[in-house]
């Protein structure tokens, strides 16, 4: 009888070590590590040569719309900073997160959505870092009057970390 109990304890310990601990480590570890980035604002340089003289012009982006992140502030999930829609000289649009900071988590993505529920959204990409300035290309043809809310969203657990309503 004691050997059966001993065997059951060994199986339970084996399950904890091989299954439960890795799951807890995967979901909890990002909360303890910050990742920082500082991407520059993209500029387009155009060069014109006339009569042997070359002139270069640097064209910065135009601010189309912006908003302030509001975090969930539930003690675990939070996001703050600015969300800006910029139009580059080549007509490409991007979402720029500035002075951005969020709690870290697993599987975080940047969405443009119709609201904070992530029922109707466009994925801009995985969150590059939970701290710092970063740029995300907005797919051509995205209707920014419809998709006017930037979300920091955990895909794995369907959890909102923060949102920014974007307007001109």
Secondary structure, 3 states (H helix, E strand, C coil): CHHHHHHHHHHHHHHHHHHHHHHHHHHHHHHHCCCEEECCCCEEEEEEEECCEEEEEEEECEEEEEEEEEECCCCCCCEEEEEEEEECCCCCEEEEEEEEEECCCCCEEEEEECCCCCCCEEEEEECCCCEEEEEEEECCCCCCCCCCEEEEEECCCCEEEEEEECEC
